[in-house]
Amino acid sequence: MNTNPMAKTVLCFGDSNTWGQTPDKSRRYSANERWTRQLQDMLGSDYYVIEEGLGGRVTNFDPDGRNDRNGKTYLLQAVPSHSPLDYFVIMLGTNDMKYRFERSANDVAEAVAELVDMAVEYQKGGDNQSMKVVVVAPVHIDHEAEWFSDMYPNDFDESSTTESKELAPILNDLSKKNGWIFVEAAKYSKVGKDGLHFSQGVSSFFGPTFKMFELVPLPTITVRSLQPGRIQKQHSVQLYTSLIHTGQASVAGTRTVTDWCVTISRKELTSSSSQTKNYVK
């Protein structure tokens, strides 16, 4: 529990890939492995990341008559429960792709948009009317994965893979139209041998590279060039979380400091105050 009264609230609403299911379904990824917890560690105490993931959750209908897996039904409780929200992150649609539900990528995208509209509408009547929406297109289903046919003979097939790949561009277009932040999980992660759930190591990698938080600045770092044969240069650099992994940062929004610094570690950049660092390439 984050006890910082000024922390921004980030609600992550999703299915088993937000809950932390392993591909072999033997366990839940531990807290330090799940992308939501990695995201919390990355952002620090100025943000409060809330996990609202549930296995089998769909967007806006009762799957197989189970209203407890209806995302729309639970969203009506989750958003008010955690409000006011600063970020609403939604990654749903994989379970909608079960072939017996006969849902197209367009159907799923419209359903995701419906849930986003519900969350936004609730926030309009609350204390925080500037909530940012982050729509995440789920990782692609892989019907050719080693365990896929044995684990999901009555759920997913090749058509599920096709629809899951078609979902991202549709959600991207909707996001552009509505001013939402869009993230495509397939660019940052892969499924495991079951063809559905994040593989070991990928779940933890997803959080630190989460594109939405390019918009969230970390402390300003002063980088001094100490390279032999060069005039010493000094720049105040506003670093962003997505750049921590690569060790790059923008200077005045136009240049990079990779010429002057070697490695900028995650731990060094998560404090709340500005720092001065000397790096020798």
RAQUIRA-V721868 format. One record per helix or strand. SS is the DSSP state (h for helix, s for strand). FROM is the first residue (numbers start at 0). TO is the last residue. Records with the same first field share a line. If there is no record, write none. Layout:
BEGIN
SS: FROM-TO  FROM-TO
END
This chain:
BEGIN
s: 7-13  20-20  27-27  46-52  57-57  62-62  65-65  69-69  86-90  131-136  180-183  190-190  197-197  216-224  233-239  249-250  254-255  274-278
h: 15-18  34-45  66-68  70-81  94-96  98-100  104-123  147-150  157-177  184-186  201-207  210-214  240-243  266-268
END
